[in-house]
């Protein structure tokens, strides 16, 4: 063989030997990438438990003895719609009804707080629970401050006041008659006798009297009003009371000497108490001036 032929022969042989060697080696391959990813995902799911969807608005019970929660404090501080409360700026009586004619059964003091159970708009009263116990009572709203909604409170009707038994007004009869015309010092006095058969033990304690000259166009002659009008003599002395069983004198000063022979008239008001108070009786009479 020539040198060239030998080179070709050895080259072919070398390639052939490499091919045989390659066929005898174990196959080394690259794992399928997608299979590796799927295996890893499966392993992750197995390692961690499934995530549970939480229950909507879970209820958590909190036990805290000895302390009120904020919600409880708010509920206690602010009355609910069904429980309005009242406080007052000035101590106010609580009565059996709306007004001072009803007896007071208690009072709401400044700083106290009472539950409102009813209302009475016509007189501005609230019906409250007595903070010291007892029956509900009526509180004037002048000094009251209401907490909460009172629109649903019932309108209460007060118990009627007891009607007092009507008593017959006391009255008595007054009798009067002309007694005399006297000069007491520098002044003339017209004296009259008066009496009452039925004034009783109350007696007579004050009187008023006026005298006019009818002939002279009813010109006034004299006037008196006194808590000591009852006299033993036209010129005195006089006393502050008189019984009804006997005649007593009332003297009316008329000043200057009157027109003798004129027609005159007198009017009397006599009462059972001072200052023309109590039961009073009226009497009028006509007379000639002597």
C-alpha positions, 0 to 999 in steps of 0.5 A: 500500500502506498502512504496515502492508502494507509492514511485513509485506511487508518482514518476509517478504522478509527472512526469505526472503533469510536462508533463501536465504543459509543454504542457500548456506553450507558445512555445519559439523558437530560430529564424532561423539564416539564416533568420536573416542574410538575413533580415539584408542584405536587410535592409543594401541595403535599407539604402544605395543607389546603388554605381554608376560606374563613367564615364571614364575620366570625363571632369571637366571645370575649370574657372580661369580668370586672370591666365593661367593654366600650360597647357596654359603657356606651350603652350605659352612658347613652339611654336607649330609645325605650329608656329616656332619662331626665336630670334637673338643673335645680332640685324639683319636687315630684308630685302626685299630679301636674301642679302644686295642688297635688301633694309632693311625694319626693324630689329629684336632686341636682346630679340625680338621674331618673327614668322617664316613663310618661309625659303630660305636654299640656302642663310640661310635666314628665312622669318618672320613676322615683330614684328612691323607689316607690310609685312613679311621680310627676316632675315639672319640666321647667328645669329638666333635661331629657336624654333619649327619645321621648316620642314613643312615651305614653301621654298620661292622664292625671288623677282628678283632685278631690273636690272639696265639699261645698260649704254654705258661705257664712252670712248674718243679718245687720240692723241699723237705726238712727240714734242721735246728732251730737257735738263732740268738741268742735265736730258734729257726729251722727250716731247710729245703733247697729245689731245682729241677731245671728252673727254668733260667736264670730262677732263684728270686728270692722265697719265702714259707713257713709252719710249723705244729705239727700236734700242737698243733692246727695252731698256727702256729710261724713265718712268713717272706716275703722277696726275699732268702730263700736262705741258706747257713746257717740263721742267714744270710747270705741272698741274693736269688736262687738257681739251681735246680741246687743245694740252698739253705736257707730259714730260718723263725724260730719264736721260742720253743723248740718242743715237741720231738717234735711233728708239724709241717708246712711249706708253701713258695711260691717264685717266679722274680721278686721279691714272689712274681711270675712263675712260682711253684711250691708244695711241702708237707712234714711233719716231726718237730720234733727 
